[in-house]
Amino acid sequence: MRVPLLDLEAQYRPLRDEILAAITRVCDSQRFIMGPEIEGLEDELRALIGVKHAIAVSSGTDALLLALMALDIKAGDEVVTSTYSFFATAGAIVRVGARPVLVDIDPATFNLDPAQVAAAITPRTKAILPVHLFGLSADLNPIMAAADRAGIPVIEDAAQAIGSTYQSRSVGGIGAFGCFSFFPSKNLGAFGDAGLLTTNDDALAKRARLLRTHGMEPKYYHHLVGANFRMDALQAAILRVKAPHLAGWTESRRANAAQYRTLFRDAGLDHAIALPVEPSDRRHIFNQFVVRTPERDALKRHLDGRGIGNEIYYPVPFHLQPCFADLGYRRGDFPHAECAAADSLAIPIYGELTEAQQVAVVGAIGEFVHQRLGVTR
Ligand SMILES: Cc1ncc(COP(=O)(O)O)c(C=O)c1O
């Protein structure tokens, strides 16, 4: 049985008529820039995430850039972040002219190690940027405490974590800003690029809204040098159809994660393959289900050969990326991230995955473990 890493068509099929009607509504209105779809989506997502302000933007990358610009982070400034994330996290910091100061991950959760954050703060540090990787919140209390002591804001990269909670609070509403992505593979995915910036701070929201449209208010009067960070009305209309289903989709992903735990345990594989952890004070939304084995590359080849979707997130931490060579880091600087880059592999977890498909995934992994590692029950 072939099992894709993600099956967007399975999610689209039952919503097809509603989505096409939403697209038609925008086409008939001929209002493609800002307007009622954007306002409607912002209202709905504000309620869904439980934040005061939700600002629809062009992508998760632009949400990060806009947050940094709204906080006036610029050349000469430093931002402390994880070395292990999607490129946009560090890329946005460099694009405003600031320096990413990288720290290692907590090996159990893949997230920024709070113990290392405080030591990385200098008088030039202007923000801390934790990432809620794969849909699990970073350990925010000690990170917020370090930020408070330094008098600097926290920007949450919640691109992969919509609906995730930390101590019963939604991520994206805990730091000064939350940055979300609606890239099609996210739990709430658009039909192209789209993102969201959230905040509970009225002044920051006002500044971010201004920067979203070239700092312009009213038309052709520019108070700040911003950019075009607007979300398309077509994407907003599609997201408005999909957003009410997010809670159900997340529950399905969580049920699939629980089912994997049972299947791996029953097959005697949980000693050979490490499964993702979910600390008791956090709710994982499983944008990715990432397993670990020192034999990762061989497991990947085996799954590729069996038609089982999988992906490496991410093969190279930021401190080893060629474009960041001038930051001066070396191999060995962040051993936990380097280990994760070498031993982790995402397997299918999307909501529509069937039990038979999960059995096939675990069966293929079991076959590998027994052949390659000689582990028997
Ligand atoms: C952790 C993280 N940050 C930022 C982004 C950027 O989002 P986008 O692809 O919408 O620009 C992503 C998306 O892949 C992400 O996973």
The ligand as an ORCA input file, in Angstrom:
! r2SCAN-3c Opt
* xyz 0 1
  C       8.729     27.259     11.456
  C       8.341     28.028     10.231
  N       8.540     29.354     10.213
  C       8.184     30.097      9.152
  C       7.606     29.548      8.040
  C       7.303     30.401      6.863
  O       5.983     30.335      6.440
  P       5.603     30.533      4.896
  O       6.019     29.316      4.163
  O       4.105     30.704      4.945
  O       6.286     31.762      4.425
  C       7.353     28.173      8.021
  C       6.691     27.551      6.850
  O       7.035     26.626      6.245
  C       7.736     27.385      9.130
  O       7.546     26.064      9.144
*
